[in-house]
Amino acid sequence: MNLRYSDQPGERAAPIPCPVPQGHIGQPSVTDVESAGRFRPSAPNPIETLPSFLTVLSKMRKDPLSLQTREMMEKPACEVRLLGLRAVFISDPELIRYVFARGADNYGMDPLRRALARPMIGDSLITNAGAEWKEARRVTGRYFTAEWLAKYAQIFRAVSERACADLDTSSKIELGAFIKGISFENVAEAFCSAGSEILSRVRTEDFSDAVELQLSVDPVDLMNLPRGVPRLSKLKAIQLAHICAEFGQTFVLNRIRRSAQSEPTDDLLEGFVRHWDPQRRQSKKAVRKIQDNLAGMLGAGFEMTAVTMTWTLYCLLNCPRSMANVRAELGTCDHLKRPPTEWQHALPWLTASIRETMRLYPNVPCLLRYAKCPDSVGGFEIRPGDYVVANVWAQNRNSNRWPDPEVFMPERFLRRADGGCDFQPFGVGPRACIGGRFAMIEAVVVLATVLSRFDFELVDSHNIDPVWRGTLRPSRPIRATVSSIV
């Protein structure tokens, strides 16, 4: 039996009751935290001041998270001048809601994010603004209703069960690769009804590497030079993106042809075809629009959820008491009596563990907007062209809102499943993530299926730092041994 989850050799750690007092969401004292053997994951310490220009360029490419200053972490709003640009960093939830929701019309999507994403996903829901964005949002939103989510949940369960049946328990595995394989097939099957076809042509690692490398910042990106200027750090990303794009174009064209000849399976891709190429004429413009939006949904739906699930496993494997509570509720099998879309309600500890992981490891630690007109935010005058940065990393680690903020404590979310106004894992305002419910359902269904079948024990994978390269991912592979649960 795996001793990773045990207090004493030979026995599994017993689940512990964790009463949640009034006040903050799940507010154990420091003494409670220490006595419970809680896990405090590794994280970069804030720096006092920003380094030199060249050092900033280097750190922006390797890990922008390492440029968080103490002032950015501790103040609700602060002014920063970086690479000749003026930015106001905000970590107060009310200020973030103002800029991203109530005052959203005053701010535009930051050009850097668009420049980073466009080589891979072109003009899509993720990169567009204005009328084109509203159009893509409307078309895509039809496939994220409760009815569609119920269909997706069944796909998640079936794919997870197949992956578990195929898992080789005789050797070590890399947790991130295992989870990414499940997540990539999930979105491919859900959005295109073609998980096996896509997996046979595009390697999960290539797609993931393309996302990581393309969304990392090259010095040329910061200088806002034309797209034709070479980004030396992205040569591999360009090659991988080209491979994915070639397959994507062929895949979309084949779907359009099949759609014209027979009644196709209704899915997100078919919705794109019906909207942008209703006559099935296969024009270059229509094919490109369909391809870009499909690539954007596959990339966001696969990469971000996979990283969250990987971090959740990592935290649970380092926190035996939390893992014991998760396994105890899985052992009752109560969730199996409900549709997979409702497993969150039957598995409060697992759901809380996922939410706590998203607090500690937000997929995108900072969200940028640029001002289109004069404004005032957090006591700072905002001029057109200034940047306003929602510092999600700082907001989620504010000790005034989260007691012992650097400690993994899922019970924070047992009393308030949504985490209140201080917790916005999928953003706020009109550009909030369209797939938030999709991601939560997938994470619960996949992790419940995997943890019901296997024990894991980390191997040389402790003290892993988060690095911000596209998403907030582990700095090195998380390896573990696997044993089946009898």
Secondary structure, 3 states (H helix, E strand, C coil): CCHHHCCCCCCCCCCCCCCCCCCCCCCCCHHHHHHCCCECCCCCCCECCCCCHHHHHHHHHHCHHHHCEHHHHHCCEEEEEECCEEEEEECCHHHHHHHHHHCHHHEEECHHHHHHHHHHHCCCCCCCCHHHHHHHHHHHHCCCCHHHHHHHHHHHHHHHHHHHHHCCCCCCEEHHHHHHHHHHHHHHHHHHCCHHHHHHHCCHHHHHHHHHHHHCCCHHHHCCCCCCCCCHHHHHHHHHHHHHHHHHHHHHHHHHHHHHHCCCCCCHHHHHHHHHCCCCCCCHHHHHHHHHHHHHHHHHHHHHHHHHHHHHHHHHHCCHHHHHHHHHHHHCCHHHHCCHHHHHHHCHHHHHHHHHHHHHCCCCCEEEEEECCCEEECCEEECCCCEEEEEHHHHCCCCCCCCCCCCECCCHHHHCCCCHHHCCCCCCCCCCCCCHHHHHHHHHHHHHHHHHHEEEEECCCCCCCEEECCCEEECCCCEEEEEECC
